[in-house]
Amino acid sequence: MHREILIARSPEDVWQAIGDPAALSGWFPGIVTSEVSGTSRVITTASGLTMPEEIVTSDPARRLFQYRLMAPLVTDHLGTIEVTDAGNGASRVSYDTRCEPDTVALVIGGACGNALHELRRQLEEA
């Protein structure tokens, strides 16, 4: 699944908001905590579900972050967030999710789309 949004803030500003893997709960609705230790991250949802993740890539120079959801409910997962320059002081934020099974991919894809809208709201209202 691919989600993409334009944000009227510089790529540097957007990356500052999302580049820290522990800051996920600040802009991703439904995530209440995000704890990082090395290349491991554990997120906790508002319903109390904890999901372990592996941080695959965290590249500030390319403004690229990738992670794998390691929860038993998925057989394969790779999430990729990338911030690129859209010109005129704006950014394009792409959130790609590869996930099996497909039913879980639909839920995750919807949540990622909502998260991008929340990120834009926060940054453009700041």
C-alpha positions as CSV (number, residue, x, y, z in Angstrom):
1,M,0.0,0.0,0.0
2,H,1.2,3.5,-0.8
3,R,0.1,6.6,0.9
4,E,1.5,10.1,0.1
5,I,0.8,13.6,1.3
6,L,2.1,17.1,0.7
7,I,3.0,19.2,3.7
8,A,3.7,22.9,3.6
9,R,6.9,22.7,5.6
10,S,10.5,22.1,4.6
11,P,11.8,18.5,4.4
12,E,14.1,19.3,7.3
13,D,11.2,20.4,9.5
14,V,9.2,17.3,8.6
15,W,12.2,15.0,9.2
16,Q,12.8,16.6,12.6
17,A,9.2,15.6,13.5
18,I,9.3,12.0,12.3
19,G,13.0,11.0,12.2
20,D,13.2,10.0,15.8
21,P,11.8,6.4,16.0
22,A,10.8,7.0,19.6
23,A,8.6,10.0,18.7
24,L,6.1,8.0,16.7
25,S,3.4,8.3,19.4
26,G,3.5,12.1,18.9
27,W,2.1,12.0,15.4
28,F,0.6,8.5,14.8
29,P,-2.9,8.3,16.1
30,G,-3.6,5.2,18.2
31,I,0.0,4.7,19.2
32,V,0.5,5.7,22.8
33,T,4.1,4.7,23.4
34,S,7.1,3.9,21.3
35,E,10.2,2.6,23.1
36,V,13.5,2.1,21.2
37,S,16.5,0.1,22.2
38,G,19.2,-0.3,19.5
39,T,17.5,-1.5,16.4
40,S,14.4,-2.7,18.3
41,R,11.2,-0.7,18.8
42,V,8.1,-1.7,20.7
43,I,5.0,0.3,20.1
44,T,1.9,0.1,22.3
45,T,-1.6,0.9,20.9
46,A,-4.4,2.8,22.7
47,S,-6.1,-0.6,23.1
48,G,-3.0,-1.9,25.0
49,L,-1.7,-4.1,22.2
50,T,2.1,-4.2,22.1
51,M,3.9,-4.8,18.8
52,P,7.6,-5.4,18.4
53,E,9.4,-3.9,15.4
54,E,12.9,-4.1,13.9
55,I,14.4,-0.8,12.7
56,V,15.8,-1.6,9.3
57,T,17.0,1.8,8.1
58,S,17.2,5.2,9.8
59,D,18.9,7.5,7.4
60,P,18.7,11.2,8.2
61,A,20.7,12.2,5.1
62,R,18.2,10.5,2.8
63,R,15.3,11.2,5.2
64,L,14.3,7.6,5.0
65,F,13.1,5.3,7.8
66,Q,12.2,1.6,7.4
67,Y,10.9,-0.9,9.9
68,R,9.6,-4.5,10.1
69,L,6.6,-5.4,12.3
70,M,7.6,-8.6,14.1
71,A,4.2,-9.3,15.6
72,P,2.7,-12.8,15.1
73,L,-0.3,-11.4,13.3
74,V,1.9,-10.7,10.2
75,T,4.0,-13.1,8.1
76,D,5.8,-10.4,6.1
77,H,6.0,-6.6,6.7
78,L,8.2,-3.7,5.7
79,G,7.1,-0.1,6.4
80,T,9.0,2.7,4.6
81,I,8.6,6.5,5.3
82,E,10.4,8.9,3.1
83,V,10.5,12.7,3.1
84,T,11.4,14.5,-0.2
85,D,11.5,18.1,-1.3
86,A,8.4,19.0,-3.2
87,G,9.6,22.6,-4.0
88,N,8.5,26.0,-2.7
89,G,9.3,25.0,0.9
90,A,7.0,22.0,0.9
91,S,7.6,18.3,1.4
92,R,6.2,15.1,0.0
93,V,5.9,12.4,2.6
94,S,5.5,8.8,1.3
95,Y,4.5,5.9,3.5
96,D,4.7,2.5,1.8
97,T,3.6,-0.7,3.5
98,R,4.3,-4.2,2.3
99,C,2.4,-6.6,4.5
100,E,1.0,-10.1,4.5
101,P,-1.7,-11.2,5.1
102,D,-3.7,-8.7,3.0
103,T,-6.4,-8.1,5.6
104,V,-3.7,-6.8,8.0
105,A,-2.2,-4.7,5.2
106,L,-5.6,-2.9,4.7
107,V,-5.8,-2.0,8.4
108,I,-2.2,-0.9,8.6
109,G,-2.5,1.1,5.3
110,G,-5.5,2.9,6.6
111,A,-3.8,3.8,9.9
112,C,-0.7,5.1,8.0
113,G,-2.9,7.3,5.8
114,N,-4.5,8.8,9.0
115,A,-1.1,9.3,10.5
116,L,0.1,11.3,7.5
117,H,-3.0,13.6,7.8
118,E,-2.3,14.1,11.5
119,L,1.4,14.8,10.8
120,R,0.3,17.5,8.2
121,R,-2.2,19.0,10.6
122,Q,0.4,19.3,13.4
123,L,3.1,20.7,11.2
124,E,1.0,23.2,9.3
125,E,-0.7,24.5,12.4
126,A,2.5,24.9,14.3
